[in-house]
Amino acid sequence: MTTVSPDLLRRFDIPGPRYTSYPTADRFVEAFTASDYGQALAQRATGAALPAQPLSLYVHIPFCESLCYYCACNKIITKHHSRSAAYLRYLGREMDLHTQQLGQGQTVSQLHFGGGTPTFLSDEELTALMAMLRRSFTLAPGGEYSIEVDPRTVDAARLRTLSGLGFNRLSFGVQDFDPDVQKAVHRIQPFTQVRELTAQARELDFDSINVDLIYGLPLQTPESFARTLEQVLQLRPDRIALYAYAHLPERFKPQRRIHSADLPGAAAKLAMLAQSLAAFEAAGYVYIGMDHFALPEDALAVAKRQGRLHRNFQGYSTQPDCDLIGLGVSAIGRIGATYSQNAKTMDEYCDHLDQGRLPVVRGLALNRDDLARRAVIMALMCQGQVIFESIEQAWLLDFRSYFAAELEQLRELADAGLVLLDETGIEVTAQGWFFVRAVAMVFDRHLQADRHRAKFSRII
């Protein structure tokens, strides 16, 4: 790991995508309909398009009991747990529509429950949902089955239920342990509570425990965040995700409750990032990429060492490049050379299913240029390098000619020490890893044609 100089921060800390996909979700169009998605499913079922890839499932649970002011997720704030029962019925209908196209029992190697707050569901509802999934799909032994957990919604008994249902990975949403910061973002959860849950999860032999942190929140200071880091390292989670808070109140209404004057400045944010890197390195964590860290024996760190790291809509993954079915309101999927997204409002989502239609309302069919650029961007994001020959052989193109303009643009980043360029490929340097999104942006044809980038969060 290395620190980031103020000069590099000034030059390259620009708004840009996180590249959980390419092209990015803001490029999806309404011209891609449920019919197009159904055709992609049919092609997967018959093998008429690309060879069938392993299957991954994402289930979106939108409900939360209380509002976290920093949140940019698609969620529904309610204390009425009766709403989730109806939602499960609609998820069941959506699964049925998929199995009608794909057939019953497609093998799944990766499952993720996100939100919202998946643990908003009761134990009985989680059990019913997992039963529906197992009726529709076959969960492969040894797969990755993860769930996002709000520590305020679980106890030891609930963790036992999750383990019994087959979940083997947990992600605790922590963000910050400082009481003043928690109050400012409307999310109170004491350190002792998370410490006890982490210990209980270890007793239950979950394969991996992740902790999410955010720096740049209101009232945070380098001193207060140092205390949070110390407490997190006491927990010694298998993985840590460290995100920079993106304050975009014009896009995300809950963030309007955060006072801009309470936000730490650029120098304080940089100090928090630097001390985080130093603390994680001293504690033995491996830097995976962007904002993810893992202990050396964790599967994510092993995949990074072996060059098997992948990236999908949930972030870094050890699984092969999977087709992804997104279930639930606003969920995003990827089948073959297409991306799709479900309706973002509950009313529209349910209306589609009431009419017997898949709830997809927009998406994108990728062309050959999109696929080639995706291969380059994902190689940068996951392996930190691009070997020209591998792209040339896969996509039957001459890299230096096809990407001549991009290679010329990369020279500024090379001069700044962010990448190394030679006749065989591109390699991201230790400094460059912190700006890998800026490196990837060079190959983003859609973004290069669109200079309105303020809709994205800054890189650091």
N, C-alpha and C positions, 0 to 999 in steps of 0.2 A: 504494500500500500504506500501511497505517497500523498503529500499535501497538495493543495491547489493554490496557485499564486493569485494575488489580486488582479494581475494583468490578464491572466487567462480567464478569470471569472468575468472581467469587464468585456472581453472580446467574444467569448463563446457561451456565456450563460444567457442563452436566447430561448424564446418559446419554441417548443417543438414536440412532436408526438412521442409517445412511449413505445411505439412499435410492438404492440402485442399482436398486430397484424400488419400486412402491407398488401394492397392499399389500406389506409386507416379507415376507421368506421365513419368518419365524417365524409368520406367519399361514397358511401352507400347511396343508392338512388331508389326512388319509389317505383321506377320502371321495372325493377326486379320484384316480382310478385310471388305469392304463395304457389302459383302454378309453376314458376321457374324453379322454386325450391323443391317442389314435388318431383319435377323432372330430374333434378340433381340426385334426389333420393333413389329414384327409379334406376338411374344410370349406375349408382353405387350397387344396387341390388343385383343388377344384371352383369356388372363388370364392363359396361359399354363405354365408360369414360376412362379415367385413370385406374390403375389397379387398386382394388379395395384396400384402404389403409386401416390400421387399428382404430377402434372407436373410443371416443371420450365423451362423457356426459357432463353438462353443467346444468344445475337446477337453481333457478333464482327464486328466493323466498323474500318478498319485498317488505315484509312487515317489521316495524320497530315500535317498541313501547314509548320511547322518548326520542327527541330530536338531538343529534349531535351537530353543533353549529358548523363544523368544518366539512361536513359530509357532502360529497358530490354524487352519491349513488342514487339509483332509482329506487325509492322506498315509499312506504305508506305508513304514516305515524298513527297508531291506534292502540288503545288498551283493550279493545274488544276482540278477544281471541276467537270468537265465533266466526270472524271473517275468514280465518285460515281454513276452516273446514270446507267451505264452498270452494276455496282456491284449490285445495287438494283434488276435488272432483274434476276441476278443469284441467289440472295437470294430468290426471288419468286419461281424459279425453285426448289430450295432446299426444300422450304416449301411444294410445290406440291408433291414432292417425299415422304415427311413424311406423308402427309394426305392420300396419296394412301395406305400407310401401316396402319396408325392408324385410318383413317376415319376423316371426317371433324368435327371440333368443340370440340376437346378435351379441357377440362377445365384446365386453367393455373392459378396458384395462385401466381406466382412469375415471373417477367420479368426483365432482366437487359441488358442494352446497355453498352458495354465496348469497349475498343480500345487499341491503336489508340485514335482518338478523335471523339466520336459519334456526337458531335455538329459541326463537319466538314460538315455534311449534311445540306442542306438548309431547311428552314421551309417546303417547298413544298415536299422535299424528305422525311423528317421525317414523314410528314402527310401521304404520299404514303406508307411508310414502315409500319406504324401503321395500315393502312387500310388493307394491305396484311396480317399482323398478325391476325387481327380481322376476316378476311375472313377464315383463316385457323384454328384458335383456338378461344376458348371462354375465355376472360379475366374475371376472377371471381370478383364480387364486393368485395371490401375490401382487394384485393390482394396487394402485394408489387411490385410496378413498378418503377424501378430506372434507372437513367442514369448518366454516368460520364460526368462532364462538365469542359471544359477548360475555365476559366473565360475570357480569351482573345477572345472567340468566341461567347459570348452571351451578350445580353442587356435585359432591362426590357421587351421589346416586345417578344423576344425569350423565356424568362421564361414564359410569358403568354401562348405562343404557346405550350410549353412543358406541362404546367398544363392542357391546354385544350385537349391535346392528351391523357391524363390519367396518366401521370407520377406523382407520389406522393412523390418521394424521389430523392434528388440531392446529388451528391458527387463532391465537388469542389477540383480540384487538385491545391494545394497551394505550398507545399513542404517547402518553406522558403520565408520570406518577405524581407530579407536583400538584398539591391540592388547589392552589390558586389557578393554575392552568386548566385543571379539570373543571373547575367552576366556570371559567371563562368560555369553555367550549361545551358546557352542559353535559359532562360525562364524568360522574363521580364513581371511582372504583379504587379502593385502597390497595396499596401494595400487598398487605397481608392476605387479602382475598386471592389475588393472582398467585402469590407464593404457595398458598395451600392447594389451589387447583392444579398448579404445575406439579407439585409433589404427588398429588393423587393420580394425575394422568401418567406419571412415571410408574407408579405402582401397578397401573393397568396395562403397562407395556405398549403404549402407543409408539409407533415407529418413529414419529417425528413431531416435535412441538415447535411451532413458529410463534414469534411475537412481532406484532406490527408497532412501529414507532413513527412519529411525525415530528420533524423539526421545523420551526418557523411559525408555531402556533402563538396566539396572543398570550402575553405576559411571560413567555419563555425568555430565559437569559442563558448565556453559556454556563453560569454557575448552577442554575436550577436544573438544566438539562444534564449537567455532569452528575448530579445526584440520581436522576432517573437512569442514566447509563450504568451507574454503580449498582443500582437495584436490579436492573435487567440482567447484568452479568452474574449477580447472585443466583438468579434463576437458572442460568446457563441453558437457554433454549437451544435446540438443535439448529434452528434457523432464526435469522433476524431480518426483517424487512424495514428499511429506514427510508421513509418518504419525505420529500420536501413538500410542505404545505403550499398548495396553489390557491391563492386568494383571487377568485373570479366571481365576485358577488353579482355581476351583471348576468352571469349564466346560471349560478346556483343560489336560489333564494335563501336557503338557511344561512349562508355565509354573510348575509346582510346584517345578521345579529352580532357579528364580530366587528369591533371598532378598529378601523385601520390604524389608529394611533397606538393601539396596544400591540401591534405586530412588530417583531424584532426587525431591525434593519439588515441590510446586506452583510455588513461586517459581522454582526452577531450570528447570522445564519451560517456564514462561512466558518466562524469559530466553532459553532456546534457541530458542523460537518467534520471539521478537522479533528476535534476531540473524540468524536464517535469513531472515526477511522483508527485513531491511535488506540482507543480503548479496545475495540474489537480485535485489532491485530495483536495487542499485548495479551488478550485472552485466548488467542489461538484460532480465531475465526478466519476462514478463507473468504476472500472477496470474489463473489460469483459473477457480478456484473451489475451495472447501474446501481441499484439500491438494495441488493440482496447479499447476505453473508450466511455462511454455514460452517459448522464444525467439520474438521477434516474427514471424519468417518461418516458424515451424513451423505445420503444418496445423491444430493444435489452437488456437493463438493466432489464426490467420486465421478459423477457424470461430467463435470467441468474438466477434471484431470484427463479423462478418457476421450474428450471431444464428442460426448454424446448429449450435450445440453441442447434443449429445444426451448421454444418460446411460443406461448399461445395466449388466449385472452385472459387467462388467470396469472400470467407472468411466466417465470422460468419453470421448466419441467424436465424430468428425467425420461419421460415417455417418448417413444418415437413420434414422428410427425403425424399426428392423429387427425382423422376426421372428427369433428366435434358437433354434437347435437346440443343445442341450447333449448332448455325447457323453461317455460314460465314467462311472465311479463318482462319485456325488454331484453330477453336473453339473446345472445349472439351465437351463431353457429358457423361452421365451415364444413362443407361437403364437397369433395373433389376440388375443382377450380372455382368454387363459388363461396361467397359469404352471405349470411342472411341475418336479419334481426326481427324479433317479434315486436308486436305492438307495445308501445311504451305506457299506455294507460290501461288500467284494469278493465274499464268498460269496453274498450275496443278489442282487447285480448279475448275477453269472454264472448263478445259478439261474434267474432270469427269462429270460435269453437262451437257456439250455439248453432251456427249455420253449417257445421260439419267441415269447416275449412281450417287448414293450418294457419296459425296466427301471424305468419310472416308478412310484414308490410314494406320492407325495403331490403336491399342487398346489393350484390355486385357479382357479375360473371367476369372472371379475370382473363385477360388476353395473354399472349405469349410474352409480351414485354413486361406485364405485371408480374408474371411468374418468375421471369429471369431476375428482375429487380428484387422480388421477395427473397429469392435465394441469396442474393448478395447482402441484403440488409440483415437477414437472419443469421448469416455467417458472421457478420460484424457484431451483432448483438449477443450472440451465443459463444462463438469461438474467438472473437476478437481478431479475426483474420479472414482474408479472402485469397484463395489460391486461384489465379487466373485460369489455369488449365482445367480445374474441376468445373468451373462455370462454363468454360468453352465446350467441354465434352458433354455436359448435361443439356446445354441449350443451343449447341451448334452455332456459335457466334465467335467472333474474334474480339476478345475483351477490350484490348487497347483501342480498337477502332469503334466498337459499339458504345463504349463508355468514355470516349476521348474527352468530351466536355467535362465529365465528372472527375476524371483523373487530373485535369488541369485545375479544377476547383479545389481538389484535395491538396494541392501544393501549398496553399496558405496554411492548412492544418498541419502539413508536414513540417513547414518552416517553424511552426509554433511548438513542435515536438509532440503533437497528438497522434500522429501516425508515421509509420515508416513505409516508404514506397520503393520498390525495386522492380526488376523485369518479371518477377514471378508472382508478385501479389502485393497485398496491403496488410499491414499489421498494426493493430492499435497498441499504443504504448501504455505504460503504467499511468501517466498523466491523462492520456487520451481516454482511458476507461470511464473517467468521470464525465466526459463529454461525448460518449459513444453515440448518443442520440444525434448530436451535431454531425458526426461522421456519417451516420446512416442517412441523415437528411439530404446529403449531397446526391444520393442515388434515388431520392423520392421525386419521380417525375411530376406527380400531381402537385407537390408542395413547391417545387421550383417554379411552377407556372402560377402559383398563388402566393402572393406576398402578404396576405392577410393572416398572419400567424398568431396574433394575440389571443386567439381562441384556445391555444395550447398553454400548458403550464411551462414555466421556465425549467431549464435542465437541472439547475441546482437551486 
